[in-house]
Amino acid sequence: MDGQNCSLIMVKPDAIERKLGSEVKGLVNRSDLRIIRKVNLSLDMELVKALYQWPVVNHFEALQEYLCTSEVEIWLVEGDNAIEKCLQIKNTIRANHQIDRLHTLLHCPDTEEDFTREYDIFFRGEQLPGLP
């Protein structure tokens, strides 16, 4: 497995609260992707800034309340064209369920470079499974 065939899906608190996980998993399976690892994480604003590469955060309190008061789920996903397929899943879920600009339900890396950086943030430098 390599970074080209991997992606991440961050299931945000609003998606967890609204029990959208089963729908997201169904889309993952129908896209011929596999979830090979899941972790639950509590985010803090420093991690959020690193993830989104924001030097300054507007609406700090609302964003902190949204992302830092409940755990998020991080799914490591593998399969052909994983990054592209995960972005399609994110767009589908948002189109069907997003209620405002803050509560965006899912996050996925946009590029292989973003995947590598975000994997390191979430898994703290652990080697990708299946690599020597």
C-alpha positions as CSV (number, residue, x, y, z in Angstrom):
1,M,0.0,0.0,0.0
2,D,1.2,3.5,-0.7
3,G,0.0,7.0,-0.3
4,Q,-1.5,7.0,-3.8
5,N,-3.9,4.3,-2.7
6,C,-4.8,5.8,0.7
7,S,-6.8,8.6,2.1
8,L,-8.3,9.7,5.3
9,I,-11.9,10.5,6.3
10,M,-12.4,12.6,9.4
11,V,-16.0,12.1,10.6
12,K,-16.7,15.3,12.4
13,P,-18.9,15.6,15.6
14,D,-22.0,16.7,13.7
15,A,-21.9,13.6,11.4
16,I,-21.4,11.4,14.5
17,E,-24.2,13.1,16.3
18,R,-26.5,12.7,13.3
19,K,-25.5,9.1,12.9
20,L,-24.3,9.4,9.4
21,G,-21.4,6.9,9.8
22,S,-23.4,4.0,8.3
23,E,-24.2,6.1,5.2
24,V,-20.5,7.1,4.8
25,K,-19.4,3.5,5.3
26,G,-21.9,2.4,2.6
27,L,-20.4,4.9,0.2
28,V,-16.9,3.8,1.1
29,N,-17.8,0.2,0.3
30,R,-19.7,1.0,-2.9
31,S,-16.6,2.9,-4.0
32,D,-14.4,-0.3,-3.7
33,L,-12.5,1.2,-0.8
34,R,-11.7,-0.4,2.6
35,I,-11.5,1.2,6.0
36,I,-8.3,-0.4,7.4
37,R,-8.0,1.6,10.6
38,K,-10.2,3.8,12.8
39,V,-9.2,6.0,15.7
40,N,-11.2,8.4,17.8
41,L,-9.4,11.6,18.7
42,S,-10.1,14.7,20.7
43,L,-8.9,17.7,18.8
44,D,-7.5,20.9,20.2
45,M,-7.1,24.2,18.4
46,E,-3.4,23.7,17.7
47,L,-4.1,20.4,15.9
48,V,-7.0,22.1,14.0
49,K,-4.6,24.9,12.9
50,A,-2.0,22.4,11.8
51,L,-4.6,20.3,10.0
52,Y,-6.1,23.2,8.0
53,Q,-2.8,25.2,8.0
54,W,-4.5,28.3,9.4
55,P,-2.2,30.8,11.1
56,V,-5.2,32.8,12.5
57,V,-8.6,31.4,13.1
58,N,-11.7,33.5,12.5
59,H,-14.7,32.6,14.6
60,F,-12.4,30.8,17.1
61,E,-15.0,30.1,19.7
62,A,-17.5,28.6,17.3
63,L,-14.9,26.5,15.6
64,Q,-13.5,25.3,18.9
65,E,-17.0,24.4,20.2
66,Y,-17.6,22.5,16.9
67,L,-14.4,20.5,16.6
68,C,-12.9,20.4,20.0
69,T,-15.7,19.5,22.4
70,S,-16.4,16.0,21.1
71,E,-14.3,13.3,19.6
72,V,-13.9,12.9,15.9
73,E,-13.4,9.6,14.1
74,I,-10.4,9.2,11.7
75,W,-10.7,6.5,9.2
76,L,-7.6,5.3,7.2
77,V,-9.0,4.2,3.8
78,E,-7.3,2.2,1.0
79,G,-8.1,1.4,-2.5
80,D,-7.5,2.6,-6.1
81,N,-7.9,6.4,-6.4
82,A,-8.7,6.6,-2.7
83,I,-8.2,10.4,-2.5
84,E,-10.5,11.2,-5.4
85,K,-13.1,8.7,-4.2
86,C,-13.1,10.0,-0.6
87,L,-13.5,13.6,-1.9
88,Q,-16.6,12.4,-3.9
89,I,-18.0,10.8,-0.8
90,K,-17.4,14.0,1.2
91,N,-19.1,16.0,-1.5
92,T,-22.1,13.6,-1.6
93,I,-22.6,13.7,2.2
94,R,-22.3,17.4,2.3
95,A,-24.7,17.9,-0.5
96,N,-27.3,15.7,1.2
97,H,-26.8,16.6,4.8
98,Q,-24.8,19.9,5.4
99,I,-26.9,22.5,7.2
100,D,-24.5,25.5,7.3
101,R,-21.0,26.6,6.4
102,L,-19.5,25.7,9.7
103,H,-20.9,22.2,10.2
104,T,-19.3,20.4,7.3
105,L,-19.7,16.7,8.5
106,L,-16.5,15.3,6.9
107,H,-13.0,16.2,6.1
108,C,-10.7,14.5,3.6
109,P,-7.3,15.4,2.2
110,D,-7.4,17.0,-1.3
111,T,-4.0,15.7,-2.6
112,E,-1.5,13.0,-1.9
113,E,0.7,15.7,-0.3
114,D,-2.1,16.7,2.0
115,F,-2.7,13.0,2.8
116,T,0.9,12.5,3.9
117,R,0.9,15.6,6.1
118,E,-2.5,14.8,7.6
119,Y,-1.6,11.1,8.2
120,D,1.4,12.4,10.2
121,I,-0.7,14.7,12.2
122,F,-3.3,12.1,13.1
123,F,-1.0,9.0,13.4
124,R,2.0,10.9,14.8
125,G,4.6,9.6,12.3
126,E,3.5,5.9,12.4
127,Q,4.5,4.1,9.2
128,L,1.7,3.4,6.8
129,P,0.6,-0.3,7.2
130,G,2.0,-2.5,4.5
131,L,5.2,-0.5,3.9
132,P,8.6,-1.9,4.7
